[in-house]
Each structure stands twice: as structure tokens, then as C-alpha cells.
Amino acid sequence: MEIKHARFLTSSSSPKECPPADRPEYAFIARSNVGKSSLINMLCGHKGLAKTSGRPGKTQLINHFDIDGTWYLVDLPGYGYAQISKKERIKWQAFTWSYLKKRENLMCVFVLVDGRISPQQVDLDFMNELGGHGIPFVIVFTKMEKVKAQEKEDRLEAFTEAMLQSWEIMPPFYHSSATSGLGKEEILAMITETNTRF
């Protein structure tokens, strides 16, 4: 797949405000500063599509993007640490989980994980909760251009070991780099194939 037209559609603070569930939809979520906006921009071939920021907690709403008029890409608020109040964090968590559990056209959640660091409990807990609700997801390891070959194997082995504490098999995963384009072809191919099931 090659994305020809990607445009911001709308921001919502609840599933009721989201666009009609008339096409397949893919949500992207991560802890703060993992490179979510940069990855979205890389996939869409549009540098300014999703706003990037060095400030944690930049994404505060459910942001829908129209992709070639055939599917939606959704940028979700991050989980874990962000420079916001506890009250705001609880509010984000509530509407994000409401969206994840109720959005009937949600085909898959892309959980982005910083590929440079060891497994983080907050990531593992989030994916375990997705699994507990039966929400399909895949893992995307980001910033892999900064990881050496041997470190790449060690990181994957450590992450697999951590996941297998709760899972029978390692969930599907991709290595990515917003700077080199690594993973773009594989991720878009997965979306293309999944779209056929809608």
C-alpha cells in the first residue's frame, strides 16, 4: 500500500463524538515521547500530519485521520507519565479505554514501545489489559535506527521473556524507524490485508 491522501479529520473527547464507524480503523498509542507522531507521519508520508513535540502529553484527544477515503488512522493520548495533573490523566484514561472497548470498527491497536530500552512494566500492563478485554494489538518497536544489531537481539529477547510471563506466545511485532522508514512497508501491508476483513 502507498498512502496517497492523508488528512486530519477531527478530534473527539469520547467515542460518541468520533466519526461514523463506516470503515476499518487503526489506533496508535504509546507512553509519552516514544515517537508516535513521528511514526504516524512516516507511515503517511506527511511530515506535519501529526504534531510532534518534546513535551510529554501533547496528544490530549482522540484524533482521527482520513486515509485515502478508505480507512481511519487514530492518534490516541499516551499512557503512563505525562506532565499533566492527576485529574486530567484520569480523564484521558477513562475516555481512551471507553474508545478502545466500544469502537466497533477498531481493527487493531498499534502499541509503540521504545526499542532502545528494557521492558517497562507500564507497557506490559497496558498490553495485558488490552488482552484481557480481547482487543487485538501488535507491538511496534520505535527508534530502531539507534539500536545496534546485537542490542536489537538482546532487547527483543528480554521483551519476549517479559511478555511470555503473561502470554503463551509473543504477540506480532514490527521494528520501525521514523527516520529511515524501517517498518513502513510491513505495517502498511498488514493494514491492507486486515482491511479485507472489514
N, C-alpha and C positions, 0 to 999 in steps of 0.2 A: 504494500500500500504506500502511496505517496500522497500526503495531505496537500490539497491544492488551496483550500479556503478554510481558514480558522478565524473565528471572531468571538469576542466576548459577547455573551447574551444577556445574563442577568445575575444579580446577587440576591440570595434569599437567607432568611434567618430561621426558616422552618420548612419541612417537606411540603407543607400546603402551598407555599409561595413558589415552589420550583416549577419549571416549565412542564407541559403535559408529558406524561410518560409514554410517548409515542414512538420512541426509538431506543436502541441499546445505549447504555450509559456506563462509563468507567470513571471511578473516583480515585484520586491520588491524595495520599495522606502521609504524614511523617512527623517526627519530632521537629522542633524548630531548627533552622539552619542546616538542614541535611541536603538542601539543593533541589527542593521540589519545584519551585518556579522555573529554575534554570533547566531542569529536565523536561518540563512541560513545553517550554519554549523551543528546546532542541527537537523534541518529537514533532512539533507542529511547524518547524522551520520558520519561526516568527519570534525574533529576539525580544520584542516588547509586549508579547501577548499576556503572559502572567507577570505581575510585578515582582521583581526581585528586591530583596532588602537584607542588609546586615543586621537589622533589628528583629529579634525573635518575636513571634506572634503577629507578623504582618497580615496574614490571611485571617480575617475575622468573620467571614460569612461563607455560605455555600455558593461558590462561583461556577456558573455553567458557561461552557464554551461550545458553540456550534461548530462541528467539524464536517465540512463538505455537505452539510444539509442532511447527513445520514446517521450521525451518532453524536452523543454528548460526551465531552470531557469535563470532569468536575474537580475543581481545586477546593479541598476541604481544609478547615483550620487544623493546625497541628495539635498534637497531644504532648503531654509531658510539660517540661518547663517552658514558660514564656514570661516576658516582663509585663504581666498584667495582674490585676487583682484576683484574689481567690474567687470572689463573686463572679467576675467575668469568665474565669476559667471554668467554673461550674456551669455557667450558662452555655458556653461553647460546647462543653462535653455533652450536655443534655440535647441540644439540637443536632449535634453531629451524630450521636447514637440513634436519635429518632430518625434521622435521614437514612442511616445505614440499615436499620432494621425494617423500615417501612417503604422504602423506594422500590417499587415492584419491577422497574426496568433496569435496576443496577445489576450488571452482568459480572463485574469483578472489581475488587479493590486492589489498587497497587500500593503496597506498603513500602515506602522508601526507607532504607537503612544506610547509614554512613558506612561505606565499605572499608574505611581506614581504621576503625576501632573495634574493640572486642564486643561481644554481645551485650546489649544493655537490657536490663530487666524490664524497663518500661516498654521496649519494643516487643519483647517476648510476651508480656502480659497483654498488650493490646491485641496481638495476633491470636493468643489463646482465647480472648473474649470474642473475636471475630469467629473463630472456630466453634465456640460454644453456642453462638447464635446461628450457625450454619451459613455464614456469609462467605462466598468464595473470595479468595485473595491470592495474590502472588507477591513475592518479595523482589524488590529492585535494590541492589547494592549500588550506591552512588559514589561519585568521585573516584572511580577506579583508575583513572589516569595517574593518581597519586600513590598507587599501591604497587609495589614490586611483585614480580611473578611468584617468588617463594612466599611472601607475605600474603598474597592472594589465596594461595592454597591453605595456609595456616588459618587465616581469617574464616574461610569457608568451612574448614574442619571444625573450628571452635563453634561456629554458629550452628552447624549441623548437629553437633553434640548437644548444644543447649536446646535446640528445637526438639530433638528426639527424647528429651525428658518428658515432653507432653504429647508428642506426635509419633505415630507409627512410622511415617516416612517424612522426609524433608519436603515441604511444600515447593511448588515450582518457583524458580528464581531466575533473575537476569542480572548480569553485570552491566553497568552503564557509566557513561561519562558525558556530561553536557558539553564539554569542550571538544572531545574527539568524535562524538557521535556514536560511541560504542553502545550497543544495545538497541539503537533506534529501529533497525530493520527487524529484529526479533520481536520486539514489543509490538510494533505495528502489525506484524504478521499474525501474532497471537490475537490481536483485536479483530483483524479481518476475519480470521477463522471463527472467532466467537460470535461475531455479528450474524453469521449464518444461522445461529441457533435461536435468534430472537423471533 
